[in-house]
């Protein structure tokens, strides 16, 4: 069920319907075994709205499921930057850029965020 809700959330997000996406990710996060994608997406959404405490909660849950996932580390870097710890943020983003196995989209996003810092 969590995977299905996560996919629905991703589809809603791709369509620009962030309200539906956040609801679907939230529902996915409340299932017995939520996906790291739904947890990370909720962390990012809370970060975008400025709620660092909620972001941290979902980020930690996502990291517990998939600690070395680059998408989660991008959210972690953005979280650090929001807290004012730009050095930790830069270090994480540099690691993502340097990992050969990362998808081009992920490396491109990390590079763009690095340029903003």
N, C-alpha and C positions, 0 to 999 in steps of 0.2 A: 504493500500500500504506500509506503514512504517513497519508493522509487517512482511510482505512478504520479503521486502528488508533486514530486520534485520535477518530473518531466513536464507536467502541466504548468508548474511555476516558471520553468525555463521558457516554455512557449508563450506564456503571458508576458514575461519580461521582454522577449524578442518582439512582441507586438506593441510594446510600450505601455502595457496595462500593469503598472507597478502595484496598484491596489490589489488586483487579483493575484499577482505573483506573490506579494507578501503574505496574503491569506493562505495560498497554497503551500508556500514554504513553511509557514507557521503550523499548518495542519500536519505537514510531513515531519516537522520537528517533534510533534507530540505523539508520533507513533512509537511502537515498541522499539524499533531499530531505525532511527532517522538517518538519512544519508548525510555525508559530510558536505555535500553540495548545498542541501537545504539549510544546514546550520551555518555554513559560511555565507550564504546569500543573506540570511537574516542578520548576521554580524555586519555585513557590508551595508545593508539597508539601515540598521541602527546607527552605524557610523556616519552614513550620509545625512541622517537627521540630527546628528550631534549628541546622541545618547551613548556616551562612551562606556557606561556601566553595562548596559544591555549588550552593546557590541562585544565587550570583553567576555560576558557570559557565554554567548553563542560561539565566539571565536575559540574559547577554551574547549567547548564541547566538540567543535569541528576538529581542532588540533588533536584531541584525544583519539579520534577515529582515523585521521590521516595526517600525522604530524609533518611529513615532509612534502606535502602537496603544495606546489608553487602558487596555486590560486589562493590557498589559505595564507601562505606567507606574504602574498601581496596585500591581503586584508590586514595582516599583522603589521606590515610596514606602514600602511596608511594609518592604522591605530597609533603606532609609535609617533608618527609625524603629527597626528592630531593632539597628542599629549606633549608635543614639543621636543621629543627625542629624535631629532633628525638624523643623528649619527647611526642609531640602531636601524632606523628606517632605510637609510642609504645602504648600509651593510647588507641587509636582507635583499634589497632590490638588486644590488650588484651580484649577489649569489645567484639570483634567479636569471639574470642576464647571462651569466657565465656558464650555466648548466646546459650542456649540449643537447640533452634529451627533452628539453622543454619545447612546447609548441611555439611556433613563431608568434602567434597572437599573444601568448603569455609573456614572451621575451619583449615584444614590442610595447606591451602595456607597462612592463617594469621599466623599460628605457624611457618611456614618456613620463612616468612618475619621477624618475631620477632627474630628468631635466627640469622639472618643476621645483625641485628642492634645492 
